[in-house]
Structures are given as structure tokens and as C-alpha cells.
Amino acid sequence: MKAYFVALLIASSILLSLVDTGNYEVQDSTKIIVPDFAEEPHICGPKTFSSSVRSAFIRESGLEKYSSPQLYLTKEWVVVLKDPYCLNNLGMIVDNSRIESYHDFDILSGTWIIEFQTGDLALQYLNELHVSGYIWKFYPMVEQHLALRYEPDDPYYESGDQWYLDNYGQNGGTSGIDLNTQGAWNEFTGNGIVIGVVDDGIDYDNPDLSPNFLSQYSYDYCGNDTNVMPVDSYDDGFDEVDWHGTAVAGIVAGKGDNDIGIAGVAYNASLVGLRLVAGDCSFEYAEDYMPNDEAVANTLMHEMDVIDIYTNSWGPADTGTILGGAGPLAIAALEKGTSEGRDGLGAIYTWANGNGLDDKDQSNKDSFANSRYTISVGAVDWQGEQTWYSETGSNMLVSAPSNNYGGDPAIFTTDVSGSDGDQNGDYTSNMGGTSAATPMVAGVVALMLEANQNLTWRDVQHIL
């Protein structure tokens, strides 16, 4: 045992003789000054950052996003030191002869702001430090183009006609009874989200719809072709082209910030037209223009690997005497959509809860709006009151703005172009019902999915 301790003491003495705590090595090629040893290891630098901060650093350090003048003329750079060098003062690591000044960003461990004497040597020198293993991330401190809080420049938004997006009390409304989208638009506008509008067609030539319209995925289940342009499909004595779906499309994803017309709730989302509920739809065993179960099912599963949200402003007649509506194929389609859509996260189905309150109808009776797989949407007016038509029911999940009595503000949105739609011109001020409220919710969901594409269909319902 004694011999063991003697051997241990000898080995320890040899190891201690090799350590020189005042010794530093000078790297000849880059003149990087680094200590021979690191301080006692403990967590520092990027390991202490939140996931959001780490992600932001990774994004900003992608040097391909910067212009040549920004990379080669910028003197001030942000640098994050790697572990264990993040424990040290920057002056122990860099060649101070190349640097004008530096200071730490004290709320983020190992993060420094360096001002170089000239911008042309900064990128090369920092690359050398990065390759040598001392730096985790770095990027130039370029100017950010800031502006006052953002809102689109579309004239009907700026004029206050789209009160459902920004209600500041115009036309006797109650301030704040709106979708509160402006704050969200600073970061999210629906980009990358695809919305299927199940309706009577979309006028894809409308200048506020054409930029977001995806013809390659659209389909007319009435005519069994890919042209979803609306027609005059009802033998009602009026020369009026079906405009309902065009109005819905404008509410959910009319192109915004383009100096014309309106802004949709998710104005950079993509639109797919699914023409299903129109007067010229003819299906065996179907009554009037209501499609059959198979057509509904096929529509609700249409391009399921592409479409994120299906917005539905239709259902069985709101007479108060009809129970059901969804057939077994449609129910199976909803189940499939929520289990397999969006790569297994589940497609989102928004559904109008019905306009039959005055006829004592209730949304629970509608097996589309009452499905656990759909988001049932009711309507409130510009003062936050339940509208005279919006049905009640335990299935109701959320309400959104719409019209109320005649003379009250309705919903301003896109119309069939020219004089063939609801009103002359490309826009209408007459849209309403739960038909108008439903695409608003679909637009809000699009903003949610852009912010977090990992949300499941149940997550979306709980958030709402």
C-alpha cells in the first residue's frame, strides 16, 4: 500500500511540473492569442441561450443573406464565443491590434460586439477564428430598416371599410370588436399556408385574388373539371353570377399590401377553389343543388397533402326541421382529413354554424358544424352582439364579426369582377351571415399555422 501512495505522489509531481498557469500561445498565422488551458468547465455561451435566441443567431449568421458591401465594409460585428472560450474576456483571445473597441453584451454569455479598425479585414479574421474553433456564430451589425407598426396600404382597409379587421369605433361600432390582426401582421401573414374555399367558385381574375390563387390544385366538382370560375347557375330571374365563394375568398386571403382593394385576414396565404355548392351542380339522388355524399367527401379530402385549411360557408337548409346533413362518406372524409392531413397533424375544417336562429334552428342539428372534427363558427355584429340569425348550440367553438340588421355595417370584400356580381365593380359591401364569419376564422388559423406549423388540429381548437 505504501508503495502505491509513493507512486501516486511521483506521478502527481510530474503532472504538476508540466502546468504553467501564466503561459499563453501566440498563433503565428492569425495572431490569435489564446490561453493554453481553459478555466474550470461550466456552462456558458450558446448552451445558456433559449431556443428562440439560438435560432435567431443561426438565422442572422447566414452570411449569404448579406450584400458584399455589408460583408466587406461593415466595421462592427456580433460575435459569440464557443465553450470553453466563452468563459474568458475577449481580449485574451483576439489580436487587439486589429480592433478599435469591443464590449460584451452582458445578458448573453460569451456574446461580444467588436468594432474593427477597417471593415475589409473583419470577415477574413472572424472566419479564421471560426475555423480555429473559438467562435460559435458571427455576423455584421447592419442597419435595420424600421418603420412604425405595420398595416397594409390597401385603400378599403385604410378607409375603415374593413372594420372587422380594425374596429376603432367607425360607423357607431364598438372599438376593439375585430380580429385584432394588425399586431400579428408584423410577423405573420399566412405565407406558406394553403386554404381550400369550398363554395360556388372563385373569380380568379379579381385583382385581389389572382396573386394568391393556385389553379393547379383547384377543382370544380360540379362540372368535373379544373375551372372554378363562377357562373350564373340559378334560374332565379336575375342575371347575377354566383359571387358567394369569391366574397369568402377575399375575406380569408385577399391579397394585401398591394395598393388596391382589400386585405384578407391571411393575405399572403394561397387559395384553392373547390366548386361544390352551386345551382348547376347535378348529382344523382341529390335534391336541388346540394351535392351528394361522395362529392362532399371527395371535396373534403381534395389535395389533402397540399391544403392545410378547408373553409366551408354552407350546410343543410336552416329551416329548423332538418337533422343531420353529413353522410357516412363525408364523415369518413373528415376523419381521414384530421388523421392524415398536414402530414398527420390533421387538416383544419372551419364551418359556418348556420343562419337559422330566427326559425328556431340550432347548430347542434347540423352534423357538419356539430362534428368534433370541425370548427363551428358563429357571428357577432360590429358592436359585439350576437346577430339575429347566428344559431346557438353546444358545438359552438368561436364567433367572428359579420353583418346584422339592414342598415348596419356588413362585410366589405371581393366580388365577381365587373357588373355581374353582387355589386358593380370588383368589390361588395354586402357580404354577411356566418358565411362571412367562417373564413375570418380560417384566416386566423392560417396565421397560427404560419407561426407554428407543428400545431395539430386539436391544438388549433384548444387555442381558439
For each residue, the residues with C-beta under 8 A, 3 or more apart:
1: 4 5
2: 5 6
3: 6 7
4: 1 7 8
5: 1 2 8 9
6: 2 3 9 10
7: 3 4 10 11
8: 4 5 11 12
9: 5 6 12 13
10: 6 7 13 14
11: 7 8 14 15
12: 8 9 15 16
13: 9 10 16 17
14: 10 11 17 18
15: 11 12 18 19
16: 12 13 19
17: 13 14
18: 14 15
19: 15 16 37
20: 23 36
21: 37
22:
23: 20 36
24: 33 34 35 36 92
25: 33 34 35 36
26: 31 32 33
27: 30 31 32 33 34 132
28: 31
29: 128
30: 27 95 125 128 129 132
31: 26 27 28 95 97 98
32: 26 27 93 94 95 128 129 132 134
33: 24 25 26 27 92 93 94 95
34: 24 25 27 85 92 93 134
35: 24 25 38 88 92
36: 20 23 24 25
37: 19 21
38: 35 41 84 85 87 88
39: 84 87 88
40:
41: 38 83 84
42: 87
43: 47 48 83
44: 47 48 83 84 86 87 109 110
45: 48 49 80 81 82 83 85 86 109 110 111 136
46: 49 54 57 80 82 83 86 110 136 137
47: 43 44 83
48: 43 44 45 108 109
49: 45 46 53 54 57 108
50: 53 54
51: 54 55
52: 55 56
53: 49 50 56 57 108
54: 46 49 50 51 57 58
55: 51 52 58 59
56: 52 53 59 60
57: 46 49 53 54 60 61 80 136 137
58: 54 55 61 62 137
59: 55 56 62
60: 56 57 78 137 139
61: 57 58 137 138 139
62: 58 59 65
63: 66 71 123 139
64:
65: 62
66: 63 70 71 139 140 142
67: 70 71
68: 71 72
69: 72 73 74
70: 66 67 73 74 140 142
71: 63 66 67 68 74 123 140
72: 68 69 119 120 123
73: 69 70 119 120
74: 69 70 71 77 119 122 140 141 142
75: 100 115 116 117 118 119 122
76: 113 114 115 116 140 141
77: 74 113 114 116 122 126 138 139 140 141
78: 60 105 111 112 113 114 138 139 140 141
79: 90 111 112 113 114 126 129 135 137 138
80: 45 46 57 86 108 110 111 112 135 136 137 138
81: 45 85 86 88 90 93 110 111 112 134 135 136
82: 45 46 85 86 110 133 134 135 136
83: 41 43 44 45 46 47 86 87 110
84: 38 39 41 44 87 88
85: 34 38 45 81 82 88 93 110 134
86: 44 45 46 80 81 82 83 109 110 136
87: 38 39 42 44 83 84 110
88: 35 38 39 81 84 85 92 93
89: 92 93
90: 79 81 93 94 102 104 112 114
91: 94 96 102
92: 24 33 34 35 88 89
93: 32 33 34 81 85 88 89 90 129 134
94: 32 33 90 91 98 99 102 114 129
95: 30 31 32 33 98 99 125
96: 91 99
97: 31
98: 31 94 95 116 117 121 125
99: 94 95 96 102 114 115 116 117
100: 75 115 116 117
101: 114 115
102: 90 91 94 99 112 113 114 115
103: 112 113
104: 90 111 112 113
105: 78 108 111 112 113
106:
107:
108: 48 49 53 80 105 111
109: 44 45 48 86
110: 44 45 46 80 81 82 83 85 86 87 136
111: 45 78 79 80 81 104 105 108
112: 78 79 80 81 90 102 103 104 105
113: 76 77 78 79 102 103 104 105 141
114: 76 77 78 79 90 94 99 101 102 122
115: 75 76 99 100 101 102
116: 75 76 77 98 99 100 119 121 122 125
117: 75 98 99 100 121
118: 75 121 122
119: 72 73 74 75 116 122
120: 72 73 123 124
121: 98 116 117 118 124 125
122: 74 75 77 114 116 118 119 125 126 140
123: 63 71 72 120 126 127 140
124: 120 121 127 128
125: 30 95 98 116 121 122 128 129
126: 77 79 122 123 129 130 135 138
127: 123 124 130 131
128: 29 30 32 124 125 131 132
129: 30 32 79 93 94 125 126 132 134 135 138
130: 126 127 133 134 135 138
131: 127 128
132: 27 30 32 128 129
133: 82 130
134: 32 34 81 82 85 93 129 130
135: 79 80 81 82 126 129 130 138
136: 45 46 57 80 81 82 86 110
137: 46 57 58 60 61 79 80
138: 61 77 78 79 80 126 129 130 135
139: 60 61 63 66 77 78
140: 66 70 71 74 76 77 78 122 123
141: 74 76 77 78 113
142: 66 70 74
143:
144:
145:
146:
147: 150
148:
149: 182 183 186
150: 147 182 185 186
151: 157 158 166 182 185
152: 157 185 256 257 263 267
153: 157 158 257 258 259
154: 157 158 256 257 258 259 260 261 262 263
155: 158 159 259 260 261
156: 159 161 162 261 262 412 427
157: 151 152 153 154 161 162 165 166 256 262 263
158: 151 153 154 155
159: 155 156
160: 163 166 168 170 171
161: 156 157 262 412 429
162: 156 157 165 166 262 263 412
163: 160 166 167 170 171 173 178 382 401 409
164: 167 178 179 382 400 401 402 411 440
165: 157 162 178 179 181 182 263 265
166: 151 157 160 162 163 178 181 182
167: 163 164 170 173 174 175 176 177 178 382 401
168: 160 175
169: 172 173 174 175
170: 160 163 167 173
171: 160 163 382 409
172: 169 382 383
173: 163 167 169 170 177 382 383 409
174: 167 169 177 382 383 384
175: 167 168 169
176: 167 180
177: 167 173 174 380 381 382 383 384 401
178: 163 164 165 166 167 181 401
179: 164 165 265 400 401 440 443 444
180: 176 183 184
181: 165 166 178 184 185 265 443 444 447
182: 149 150 151 165 166 185 186
183: 149 180 186
184: 180 181 187 188 447
185: 150 151 152 181 182 188 189
186: 149 150 182 183
187: 184 451
188: 184 185 191 447 450 451
189: 185 256 266 267 268 269 447 450
190: 193 195 253 264 265 266 267 268 269 443 446 447 450
191: 188 268 269 450
192: 269 450 453
193: 190 266 269 270 308 309 446 449 450
194: 214 217 269 270 271 272 306 307 308 309
195: 190 252 253 266 269 270 271 272 307 308 309 310 311 442 443 446
196: 272 273 274 302 303 307 309 310 311
197: 202 245 248 249 252 271 272 273 274 311 439
198: 274 276 277 299 300 310 311 312 314
199: 202 244 245 248 249 273 274 275 276 277 313 314
200: 230 233 242 244 245 275 276 277 278 279
201: 220 228 229 230 231 242 245 246 273 275 278
202: 197 199 209 213 218 228 229 230 245 246 249 271 273 275
203: 206 209 229 230 241 243 246 414 415 416 417 421
204: 209 210 213 215 218 228 229 273
205: 209 210 229 417
206: 203 209 210 246 250 414 415 416 417 426
207: 210 255 260 261 417 426
208: 211 250 254 255 258 260 261 262 264 414 426
209: 202 203 204 205 206 212 213 246 249 250 254 255 271 414
210: 204 205 206 207 213 255
211: 208 255 258
212: 209 253 254 255 264 267 268 269 270 271
213: 202 204 209 210 218 270 271 273
214: 194 217 218 270 271 272
215: 204 218 226
216:
217: 194 214 272 302 303 306 307
218: 202 204 213 214 215 226 228 272 273 274
219: 225 226 228 273 274 275 302
220: 201 223 224 225 226 227 228 273 275
221: 224 274 275 276 281 291 295 298 299
222: 233 275 276 278 280 281 282 291
223: 220 227 275 280
224: 220 221
225: 219 220
226: 215 218 219 220
227: 220 223
228: 201 202 204 218 219 220 245 273 274 275
229: 201 202 203 204 205
230: 200 201 202 203 233 241 242 243 245 246 275 278 416
231: 201 241 242 278 280
232: 239 240 241 242 420
233: 200 222 230 242 278 279 280 281 289
234: 238 242 279 289
235: 279
236:
237:
238: 234
239: 232 420
240: 232 243 420 421 422
241: 203 230 231 232 416 420 421
242: 200 201 230 231 232 233 234 245 278 279 416
243: 203 230 240 246 247 415 416 421 422 428
244: 199 200 247 248 313 435
245: 197 199 200 201 202 228 230 242 248 249 273 275
246: 201 202 203 206 209 230 243 249 250 414 415 416 421
247: 243 244 250 251 411 413 414 415 422 428 431 435 436
248: 197 199 244 245 251 252 311 313 413 435 436 438 439
249: 197 199 202 209 245 246 252 253 254 264 271 273 414 439
250: 206 208 209 246 247 253 254 262 264 413 414 415 427
251: 247 248 254 264 265 411 413 431 436 439 440 443
252: 195 197 248 249 264 265 266 269 271 311 439 440 442 443 446
253: 190 195 212 249 250 264 265 266 267 268 269 270 271 443 446
254: 208 209 212 249 250 251 261 262 263 264 267 413 414
255: 207 208 209 210 211 212 258 261 263 264 267 268
256: 152 154 157 189 262 263 264 267 268
257: 152 153 154 263 267
258: 153 154 208 211 255 261
259: 153 154 155
260: 154 155 207 208
261: 154 155 156 207 208 254 255 258 414 426 427
262: 154 156 157 161 162 208 250 254 256 412 413 414 427
263: 152 154 157 162 165 254 255 256 257 267
264: 190 208 212 249 250 251 252 253 254 255 256 267 269 443
265: 165 179 181 190 251 252 253 439 440 442 443 444 446 447
266: 189 190 193 195 252 253 269 442 443 444 446 447 450
267: 152 189 190 212 253 254 255 256 257 263 264
268: 189 190 191 212 253 255 256
269: 189 190 191 192 193 194 195 212 252 253 264 266 443 446
270: 193 194 195 212 213 214 253
271: 194 195 197 202 209 212 213 214 249 252 253
272: 194 195 196 197 214 217 218 302 303 306 307
273: 196 197 199 201 202 204 213 218 219 220 228 245 249
274: 196 197 198 199 218 219 221 228 299 302 310
275: 199 200 201 202 219 220 221 222 223 228 230 245 278
276: 198 199 200 221 222 281 291 295 296 299 314
277: 198 199 200 281 289 290 291 314
278: 200 201 222 230 231 233 242 275 281 289
279: 200 233 234 235 242 289
280: 222 223 231 233 289
281: 221 222 233 276 277 278 286 289 290 291 295
282: 222 286
283: 286 291 292 295
284: 292
285: 292
286: 281 282 283 289 290 291 292
287: 290
288:
289: 233 234 277 278 279 280 281 286
290: 277 281 286 287 316
291: 221 222 276 277 281 283 286 295 296 299
292: 283 284 285 286 295 296 327
293: 296 297 327 328 329 330
294: 297 298 329
295: 221 276 281 283 291 292 298 299
296: 276 291 292 293 299 300 326 327 329 330 333
297: 293 294 300 301 327 329 330 332 333
298: 221 294 295 301 302 333
299: 198 221 274 276 291 295 296 302 310
300: 198 296 297 310 330 333 334 337 349
301: 297 298 304 333 336 337
302: 196 217 219 272 274 298 299 307
303: 196 217 272 306 307
304: 301 307 336 337 340 341 347
305: 341 343
306: 194 217 272 303
307: 194 195 196 217 272 302 303 304 310 341 347
308: 193 194 195 341 342 347 348 446 449
309: 193 194 195 196 347 348 349 350 442 445 446 449
310: 195 196 198 274 299 300 307 337 347 348 349 350
311: 195 196 197 198 248 252 350 438 439 441 442
312: 198 315 349 350 351 352 368 374 438
313: 199 244 248 352 433 434 435 436 438 439
314: 198 199 276 277 352 435
315: 312 318 325 351 352 354 366 368 369
316: 290 322 324 325 366 368
317: 322
318: 315 354 355 356 359 361 391
319: 322 356 359 361
320: 356 359 360 361 362 365
321:
322: 316 317 319 325 365
323: 365 367
324: 316 365 366 367
325: 315 316 322 366 367 368
326: 296 330 331 334 367 368 371
327: 292 293 296 297 330 331
328: 293 331 332
329: 293 294 296 297 332 333
330: 293 296 297 300 326 327 333 334 368
331: 326 327 328 334 335 367 371
332: 297 328 329 335 336
333: 296 297 298 300 301 329 330 336 337
334: 300 326 330 331 337 338 349 371 373 374
335: 331 332 338 339 373
336: 301 304 332 333 339 340 341
337: 300 301 304 310 333 334 340 341 346 347 349 373
338: 334 335 341 346 347 349 373 457
339: 335 336 344 346
340: 304 336 337 344
341: 304 305 307 308 336 337 338 345 346 347 457
342: 308 345 346 347 348 457
343: 305
344: 339 340
345: 341 342 453 454 455 456 457
346: 337 338 339 341 342 456 457 458
347: 304 307 308 309 310 337 338 341 342 457
348: 308 309 310 342 375 442 445 449 457 460
349: 300 309 310 312 334 337 338 371 373 374 375
350: 309 310 311 312 374 375 377 438 439 441 442 445
351: 312 315 368 369 371 374 375 376 377 438
352: 312 313 314 315 355 369 377 433 434 435 437 438
353: 363 366 369 376 377 378 390 391 393 395 396 434
354: 315 318 357 361 363 366 369 390 391 434
355: 318 352 389 390 391 433 434 435
356: 318 319 320 359 360 361 362 389 391
357: 354 360 361 388 389 390 391 392
358: 388 389
359: 318 319 320 356
360: 320 356 357
361: 318 319 320 354 356 357 365 391
362: 320 356 365 391 392 393
363: 353 354 366 369 370 376 378 391 392 393 395 396
364: 370 393 394 395
365: 320 322 323 324 361 362 370 393
366: 315 316 324 325 353 354 363 369 370
367: 323 324 325 326 331 370 371
368: 312 315 316 325 326 330 351 371 374
369: 315 351 352 353 354 363 366 374 376 393 395
370: 363 364 365 366 367 374 376 393 395
371: 326 331 334 349 351 367 368 374
372:
373: 334 335 337 338 349 457
374: 312 334 349 350 351 368 369 370 371
375: 348 349 350 351 397 398 441 445 460 461 464
376: 351 353 363 369 370 393 395 396 397 398
377: 350 351 352 353 397 398 399 400 434 437 438 440 441
378: 353 363 386 390 391 392 396 398 399 400 434 437
379: 386 387 389 390 399 400 401 402 403 432 433 434 436 437
380: 177 384 385 386 387 390 399 400 401 402 437
381: 177 384 385 386 387 401 402 403 404 408
382: 163 164 167 171 172 173 174 177 401 404 408 409
383: 172 173 174 177
384: 174 177 380 381
385: 380 381 404
386: 378 379 380 381 390 399
387: 379 380 381 390 402 403 404
388: 357 358 404 405
389: 355 356 357 358 379 433 434
390: 353 354 355 357 378 379 380 386 387 399 402 434 437
391: 318 353 354 355 356 357 361 362 363 378 434
392: 357 362 363 378 396
393: 353 362 363 364 365 369 370 376 396
394: 364
395: 353 363 364 369 370 376
396: 353 363 376 378 392 393 399
397: 375 376 377 461 464
398: 375 376 377 378 441 464
399: 377 378 379 380 386 390 396 437
400: 164 179 377 378 379 380 437 438 440 441 444
401: 163 164 167 177 178 179 379 380 381 382 411 436 437 440
402: 164 379 380 381 387 390 410 411 432 433 434 436 437
403: 379 381 387 408 409 410 411 430 431 432 433 436
404: 381 382 385 387 388 408 432
405: 388 408
406:
407:
408: 381 382 403 404 405
409: 163 171 173 382 403
410: 402 403 429 430 431 432 436
411: 164 247 251 401 402 403 429 431 432 436
412: 156 161 162 262 427 428 429 431
413: 247 248 250 251 254 262 427 428 431 436
414: 203 206 208 209 246 247 249 250 254 261 262 426 427 428
415: 203 206 243 246 247 250 421 422 423 425 426 427 428
416: 203 206 230 241 242 243 246 420 421 422
417: 203 205 206 207 420 421 426
418: 421 424 425 426
419: 424 425
420: 232 239 240 241 416 417
421: 203 240 241 243 246 415 416 417 418 428
422: 240 243 247 415 416 428 430 431
423: 415 427 428 429 430
424: 418 419
425: 415 418 419
426: 206 207 208 261 414 415 417 418
427: 156 250 261 262 412 413 414 415 423
428: 243 247 412 413 414 415 421 422 423 431
429: 161 410 411 412 423
430: 403 410 422 423
431: 247 251 403 410 411 412 413 422 428 435 436
432: 379 402 403 404 410 411 435 436
433: 313 352 355 379 389 402 403 436 437
434: 313 352 353 354 355 377 378 379 389 390 391 402 437 438
435: 244 247 248 313 314 352 355 431 432 438 439
436: 247 248 251 313 379 401 402 403 410 411 413 431 432 433 439 440
437: 352 377 378 379 380 390 399 400 401 402 433 434 440 441
438: 248 311 312 313 350 351 352 377 400 434 435 441 442
439: 197 248 249 251 252 265 311 313 350 435 436 442 443
440: 164 179 251 252 265 377 400 401 436 437 443 444
441: 311 350 375 377 398 400 437 438 444 445 464
442: 195 252 265 266 309 311 348 350 438 439 445 446
443: 179 181 190 195 251 252 253 264 265 266 269 439 440 446 447
444: 179 181 265 266 400 440 441 447 448 464
445: 309 348 350 375 441 442 448 449 460 464
446: 190 193 195 252 253 265 266 269 308 309 442 443 449 450
447: 181 184 188 189 190 265 266 443 444 450 451
448: 444 445 451 452 455 460 463
449: 193 308 309 348 445 446 452 453 455 460
450: 188 189 190 191 192 193 266 446 447 453
451: 187 188 447 448
452: 448 449 455
453: 192 345 449 450
454: 345
455: 345 448 449 452 459 460 463
456: 345 346 459 460
457: 338 341 342 345 346 347 348 373 460 461
458: 346 461 462
459: 455 456 462 463
460: 348 375 445 448 449 455 456 457 463 464
461: 375 397 457 458 464
462: 458 459
463: 448 455 459 460
464: 375 397 398 441 444 445 460 461
